[in-house]
Amino acid sequence: MKKKVTARAPGKLIISGEYAAFYGMPVIAFAIDEFTETIASIIPEDFVEIELKDYNFKIKLSFDSIGQRYLRTQERYNNFLSGALPVYKVLEEPVDLCCFIISKISKKQTGIKLSIKSTVPIASGFGSSASVIVSLIKALDSLLGTNLTQEDFYKLALEAENLVHGYSSGIDIATSIAGGCNYFSKLNSYYNSSLQVKRANPPSCFDVEDRLLRCATLQSLEGRRNYDGVCDIATRDFRMNSPEVEFISIFTGKPEISTGETIVKARNLLKISDRKCKFKEVTLNLKDAFENKNLLKTMNQIRNNNELLKELGVVPKKVQRFIEEIEICSGAAKICGSGAVAGENAGAVIAIGNFDCINEIAKKFNYIVKRVKPSNIGAHVL
């Protein structure tokens, strides 16, 4: 058993297909160069010490207390599933998520100290929850020598993310585990672990041959910085159409409503409409645009995606005005993540266009602009 482990897992951005993923539609997503870092160490104590640096929070918990929190969390999630509890009340505190994962992994009452910090913006469409979950599981699995199978790793991470969002598509989890840029060709359901993914390395983002890689069997190899040649990953890929094309992320502010609440409302609306098929069409057109190095088609499909998201009601009016100004500036943009069904903020927006022009527009809205740096590094131990 190791004495100390440091593990990292990246956040993500979704280019297309976010809500339609719940109904088996394809998705394009890539990992970003922002990480959650978990430092886990063995301590000669009969408790677990957890420090959440981003919340300025620290607590010491007995194993009985961790077990009780685990059971209460399970009960609250069951109440959510039955409709008796809103999703944002499943986790009473952020530390409850840690307790859930510890209870699932640790089979012995071993004293553990955990310190978690992240550069991934919280509740803003960058996959912060998945990044925290994957980083924590990776650290504990390595520290305690539990040797989780790839499938068990994925299933546990998916189960944990369900506690945060209610229903997880698995996209954020899979992208954080594997890193790189991924084309998810099919998702059977939001609770099924048989996610299928075709993977290529950034900036190559799309369909790679005809072989499918089950997400549940993604290798999560300790210390590996990439996954080239692992898990029967196909070698042929399709790159972005020119070096000048770059994705730009704009942070519009943390949504006033939880991601889980937005997902539940938008998912129900999508269920009773034909928009999921329209999302599929946009995603497939985007894939085709990248394969054929067609920048104009790429931008048009991002605009079409934005229109569909507006119809779902997850793009606040202020963010709509911002995106409209980007389009006037010959760019294209859309929310990246759940967006929001209430308030003015929508978390992350992803855009293509002239950086200086987009930056000037963002200043008028008091938004934060960054050039996106894709990450080829998935979950790993330092």
Secondary structure as the mmCIF struct_conf table of DSSP 4:
data_model
#
loop_
_struct_conf.conf_type_id
_struct_conf.id
_struct_conf.beg_label_comp_id
_struct_conf.beg_label_asym_id
_struct_conf.beg_label_seq_id
_struct_conf.end_label_comp_id
_struct_conf.end_label_asym_id
_struct_conf.end_label_seq_id
BEND BEND1 LYS A 3 LYS A 3
STRN STRN1 LYS A 4 SER A 16
TURN_TY1_P TURN_TY1_P1 GLU A 18 GLU A 18
HELX_RH_3T_P HELX_RH_3T_P1 TYR A 19 TYR A 23
TURN_TY1_P TURN_TY1_P2 GLY A 24 GLY A 24
STRN STRN2 VAL A 27 ILE A 42
BEND BEND2 PRO A 44 ASP A 46
STRN STRN3 PHE A 47 LEU A 52
HELX_RH_3T_P HELX_RH_3T_P2 LYS A 53 TYR A 55
TURN_TY1_P TURN_TY1_P3 ASN A 56 ASN A 56
STRN STRN4 PHE A 57 SER A 62
HELX_RH_AL_P HELX_RH_AL_P1 PHE A 63 LEU A 81
TURN_TY1_P TURN_TY1_P4 SER A 82 GLY A 83
BEND BEND3 ALA A 84 LEU A 85
HELX_RH_3T_P HELX_RH_3T_P3 VAL A 87 LYS A 89
BEND BEND4 VAL A 90 VAL A 90
BEND BEND5 GLU A 92 GLU A 93
TURN_TY1_P TURN_TY1_P5 PRO A 94 PRO A 94
HELX_RH_AL_P HELX_RH_AL_P2 VAL A 95 ILE A 105
BEND BEND6 LYS A 108 LYS A 108
STRN STRN5 ILE A 112 SER A 118
BEND BEND7 VAL A 120 VAL A 120
HELX_LH_PP_P HELX_LH_PP_P1 PRO A 121 PRO A 121
TURN_TY1_P TURN_TY1_P6 ILE A 122 ALA A 123
BEND BEND8 SER A 124 PHE A 126
HELX_RH_AL_P HELX_RH_AL_P3 SER A 128 LEU A 144
TURN_TY1_P TURN_TY1_P7 GLY A 145 GLY A 145
HELX_RH_AL_P HELX_RH_AL_P4 GLN A 150 HIS A 165
BEND BEND9 GLY A 166 TYR A 167
BEND BEND10 GLY A 170 GLY A 170
HELX_RH_AL_P HELX_RH_AL_P5 ILE A 171 ALA A 178
BEND BEND11 GLY A 180 GLY A 180
STRN STRN6 CYS A 181 LYS A 186
TURN_TY1_P TURN_TY1_P8 TYR A 190 TYR A 191
BEND BEND12 SER A 193 SER A 193
STRN STRN7 GLN A 196 ALA A 200
TURN_TY1_P TURN_TY1_P9 PRO A 202 PRO A 203
BEND BEND13 PHE A 206 PHE A 206
BEND BEND14 GLU A 209 ASP A 210
STRN STRN8 LEU A 213 ARG A 214
HELX_RH_3T_P HELX_RH_3T_P4 CYS A 215 THR A 217
TURN_TY1_P TURN_TY1_P10 GLU A 222 GLY A 223
BEND BEND15 ARG A 225 ARG A 225
TURN_TY1_P TURN_TY1_P11 ASP A 228 GLY A 229
TURN_TY1_P TURN_TY1_P12 CYS A 231 ASP A 232
BEND BEND16 ASN A 241 ASN A 241
TURN_TY1_P TURN_TY1_P13 PRO A 243 GLU A 244
STRN STRN9 ILE A 248 PHE A 251
BEND BEND17 GLU A 256 ILE A 257
HELX_RH_AL_P HELX_RH_AL_P6 THR A 259 LYS A 271
TURN_TY1_P TURN_TY1_P14 ILE A 272 ILE A 272
BEND BEND18 SER A 273 ASP A 274
HELX_RH_AL_P HELX_RH_AL_P7 ARG A 275 GLU A 291
TURN_TY1_P TURN_TY1_P15 ASN A 292 LYS A 293
HELX_RH_AL_P HELX_RH_AL_P8 LEU A 295 LEU A 312
TURN_TY1_P TURN_TY1_P16 GLY A 313 GLY A 313
BEND BEND19 VAL A 315 VAL A 315
HELX_RH_AL_P HELX_RH_AL_P9 LYS A 317 ILE A 328
TURN_TY1_P TURN_TY1_P17 CYS A 329 SER A 330
STRN STRN10 ALA A 332 ILE A 335
BEND BEND20 GLY A 337 GLY A 337
BEND BEND21 VAL A 341 GLU A 344
BEND BEND22 GLY A 347 GLY A 347
STRN STRN11 ALA A 348 ILE A 352
BEND BEND23 GLY A 353 GLY A 353
HELX_RH_AL_P HELX_RH_AL_P10 PHE A 355 PHE A 365
TURN_TY1_P TURN_TY1_P18 ASN A 366 ASN A 366
STRN STRN12 ILE A 368 ARG A 371
STRN STRN13 PRO A 374 PRO A 374
BEND BEND24 ALA A 379 ALA A 379
STRN STRN14 HIS A 380 VAL A 381
#
